[in-house]
Amino acid sequence: MDAVGPEIFGLVATAVGLAAWTGRYRGWTRRAFGFMVFALLPLGVGLQLMVLGVVTGIHLIGQVGIAAILLLAVPLALLAPNVIGPAWYPRSKIRVGRRGRSR
């Protein structure tokens, strides 16, 4: 079935995005464009909805998935986490783009 690949990618993207948003995964803070990992959450959910819409034949579900990607994932990928981000990020001493040892 052709929908297996996007479904697996959607599940992995949702898990990584959720882990980054809740603060369980903070490895993204050491990367130059690591803040784009937040976009994985709506991207993964959108991909899963698109696959569900294709498999079931209900086009509205797929269109909701596309809307989630376009209206949520793209803006999250373009905005830095200090503009819109998780609640733990402003209290953190970690900042994107900063090099050196963290304490």
C-alpha positions, 0 to 999 in steps of 0.5 A: 500500500502506498500510504504506509510511508507517509503514515509512518513518517507522520507518526514519527514526526508527531512523536518528535514534535510532541517531545520537543514541545513538552521539553522531553527532547531539547536536542534541537536547541543545539542546532542552527535551525532546530526550532523548526522541529516544532513544525513537526507536530502539526505536519505529522498530524496533517500527514496522518489526516491526509492518509486517513482521508485517502484510505477512507475516501472521505476527502474532507479529512484529507483537506483538514490535514492539508489545512493543518500543514499549511496554516499551522506547520508552515508558520511554526517553521518560520517563527522562532520559538521565542515568538511562539513556542512552548511554555518551558522555553522562555524560562530556559537559559537555552537560546537558539543559535548560541554556541558554547557549553550549557550549564 
